[in-house]
C-alpha cells in the first residue's frame, strides 16, 4: 500500500442519535439515589438473565435538574457505575465501550421521574455481523488534510445574531464555515494554561457536539488580555490544552486545529477599563472549518 495512504477507523461514539438497529434498556432511580429500588433491581437482573447473548455498546447516566450541576454530574456517574458493576462479567461488552454521565445536561422531560435513569445500549446477536455499520464505523482511505483556515473569511459571532440563550449545538446548526463562536465559561488559572474546574460544563458541551456531528472540524482560538504582547504564547498553549482534553475523550486529532492570537484581536482596547472588558478579551473561541 502507498505509504501516503492509510486506513482510518472513524468511530462515532454513542450518542442520543443512534442508528435504529441498536436496542436499549432503561433503569430508573429515585431522587438523589445512586442505587435503584428493589423493583428496578429485579427488573435489571431479569433483563441480564434474558439477554446474556447480547453485546453492550454503551451505558449513559442521567439525573433530573434538582441540585447543582457538579452534584448531578457525580450522581449520574455513580448510577452508571452501579449498573456497570451488576453487568460486568455477565454480558459481552464492546472493546471500545464507554460510559457517559450526562447528569442534567440533556433535554429534560416534564416528568422528573423519567429523567433519573441509566440507559443500556446493546446489539442483538442477529445484528453482530452489521455491528460496524450500525455504529457508523467506516473504513476510509484518506489523504493528508489540506489547511483551509486561511481560505475562510472569519464571521464574528456578533454578526450571526444568534437567538438569546442559544446552546452551542444551536449555534453550530445556524453557522457556516468561518463562523467564530465564543466558548462561554472556559477559564484558566491566572498566567497558566491550567483549565479551571468551572469550565467542565462548557468543555463537555463541546465534546458532545463534536460526537453528535462527526463531520464537524474546528479551530480552537486562544486570546489573552491585560498585556501588550503574548511573549510566552499563552493563548496558543490554552487552545492546545482544550484540544488535549477533547482528544482524550475520543475526538479525532485531525478534526481540531489550534491557534493563539495573543492580544492581536481584542474586543476592547488595551489596557481594559474593567474586569468585564478584560474577560471579553481573555477568551477561547472556535472557528467552524467544516461541518
N, C-alpha and C positions, 0 to 999 in steps of 0.2 A: 504494500500500500504506500502511496506517495506520503512522504514524511510531513508534508504541509497540510495533510488532511487527517482528521482524527474523528473518532466516534464519540458523540456527546449524548449521555442519557439525561434528558430533561425531565426531571421528576416533579410533577405538580403535587405539592404537599396537600394533604386532605383539608378541605375547607367546607363551608356550608354548601357550595355548589358542586356536589359530587355528580358523577355520571349516574344515571338512574339504575344501572345494573347492580350497584352495591346495595347491601342491606344495612339496616340499623336497628338497634335495640336501646331503649332508654330506661334508666333507673332514676327515680325521683327521691328527693331528700326533704326533710322538714327544715324550717327556717333555722339558719345558723348552725346546722348539724353537718358534720362530715362523715357520719356513719348513718346508713339508711335504716329504716324501720324493719322490724321482723318480717312484715308483709312484703316489702320491696326486696329484702334479702332473700326470702324464699323464692320470689319471682326470678331473681338473678340466678340462684342455684338451679332452679328448674330449667332456665334457659341454657346454662352451661351444660347440664346433662343432655339436653336435647340437641345441642349444637357442637358436639365435640369434633366434628369433621370440618367445621368452617375455618376460615383464616381471618383473623382480626387485622385490620389495616390502620386503625386509629382509634383513640379514645379522647373525647373532648369533654371538658368540665365547665359548668355554668353556675351562676348564682342569680338571685334577684338583686334589686338595687338598694336594699337595706344595708346600711353600714358604709364604711369608707371604701374607696377603690382598692387600696392596699389590702385591707381586710378581706375583701371579696376575692382578690387575686389568690391570696393564700388559701381561702376556704375552697375555691374551685380546684386548686391543686391537691388539697387533702382529699377531696371527693374522688378525683381521678386516681390518686394513689390507693384509696380504699378499694375501688373497683379492680384496679390492676392487680393488687395483691390476691384477690379472690380468683382471678382468672389465670394468673401466671402458672405455667406448667400444666394447665388443663386443656388449653386450646392453642392451636398453632397461631403464631404471631409473625407478621411480615418482618423481615430483617431490618428494614429501614423505618419500622413502625415508630410513630411519635405520639406522645400525649401533648395536648394543648389545653391550657387553662385560660378560658376566655373571661372568667369572672363575670362581671356585669356588662362587659363591653360587647354587646350584641343587641339585636333588635328585641326588646323586651315585649312579652305578651302581657295583656291586661290581667290575666290570671297568674299571680305571682307563683303559685304552686307549680306551674308548668315551666317556670324559668329555673327552678332549683333542681338541676339534673346532671346526669352524665350520659353521654351518647356513645355507644359502642358501634363503630362502623366495621362491617365484615363482608366477606365474599362467601358464597355458597360453593361447594365442590364443583358444581356444573359450570361455574364461571372461572375456575382456576386457569384454564387454558387461555382465557381472554384477560388475564389479570393486568398486564401492561396496558392493553387497550383501554380497559375500564378506568385505570388510574391516570391515563393520559401520559404514559411513559413511551416516548418515541425515540427511535434510533435515527439520529440526524447526522449527516455528513456536513460539517461546517467549514467555513473559511475564516481567517482572521477578521475580526470586526473592524470596519473602517471608521476612523474618527470622524464623527459627524457634528460635534458640538459647534465647531467654528462655522459651519454652514447654516446653523439655526439663528433665526432672529429672536432674541430674548423678548418675551412678553411678560411684563411685570404683573404680579398678582392684582395690583390695584386696577389695572386696565381691564381685567377679566370681570370685575364687579360680581364676584361670587355671592350667592344668597347668604344672608346673615345666618350664622351658626351652621354653615355647610361643613360637613365632615370632610376628612381628607379624601375618602373614596368619592364623595360628591364632586369635589374639586377636580379629581383625576378624570372623572366622567365628562366634565364640562371643558376640559383642557384640550389643547392641541400641541403638537411638537413645538418646543421652545418656551412653553409656559413655565413660569417660575412660581413655586408655591412655598410659602414660609412654613417650616415645621414648628408649630406653636409649642411652647413649654419644653423645648430641648435646650437645657442649660448645662454649664460646665463649672467646675470649681475654679476659683479665681486663678488666672495665669497658668492654667493647665488644660490638657485635653481630656481630663477625667470627667465623665458624664455624671451629673447629679442624679440621685435616686428618683427625684421628682420628674425626671424625663421618661420614666418607664412607660407610662401610658402612651405618650406620643410615639415612642420608638416601636412599641408593639402594634400600634395602629398602622405605621408604615410597613412593618413586616407583613401584617395580614393583607394589606392592599397588594403588596408585591406577590404574595402567594395566590391571591384571587385572580390577578391579571398577569399571567406568565409571560406575555409579550412586552410588558412594561419595562423600559430601560430608562434609567435616570442618571443625572449627575448631581452629586451632593456638593453643595457650595457653602463654604465657610466664610464668615465675616467677623471681624472683631471691632472693638470700639476704643475710644479714650486715648489713643496714642497716635503719633504722627506716621509710624511705619511698623509693619509686621516683621520685625527683624528675625524672629525665630520661626516664621511661617506657622504660627499657632493656629491660624484659620485653616490652613491645609491639614494640619495634624488633627484638628477637631473633626473635619469632614472625613478623614481616614478612619478615625475612631468609630464614627457612626457606621461606616461601611463594615468594619470588623465585626460589629455586633450583628449586622444583617447577614453577613456570610456565615457567621457561627450558628445562625438559626436556619440555615439551609438555602439561603438566596444565592444563586449562582454569581460568582465573582465577576463574570463578564457582563452582567446586567447593570453594574454600578461603576460609575466613574467618579472621581473626586477632584475638587479644585478649591484652592484657598485664594480669596480676593483681598485679604488683609483689611485695610481701611480705604480701598480704592473705590468702593461703591456704597458710601454711607447714605442712609435715608435722611439723616440730619447732619448739618455741618459740624466739624470737629474743631474745638472742643464742644461737647454736647452741653446743653444748658440744664438738663435734668436727667434723672435716672431713667425716665421713660424714653427719652431720646437715645440714651446710651444703650438701653435694652433693645431698641429697634435697630440700632446699628450692629449690635452684638447678636448675630442671628445665624441660624442654619436654614438653608433653603434647598429645594430640589428643582432641577430643570428636567422637563419631560424630553427625553431623547427619541423615544419611540413608544408606541402603545398599540 
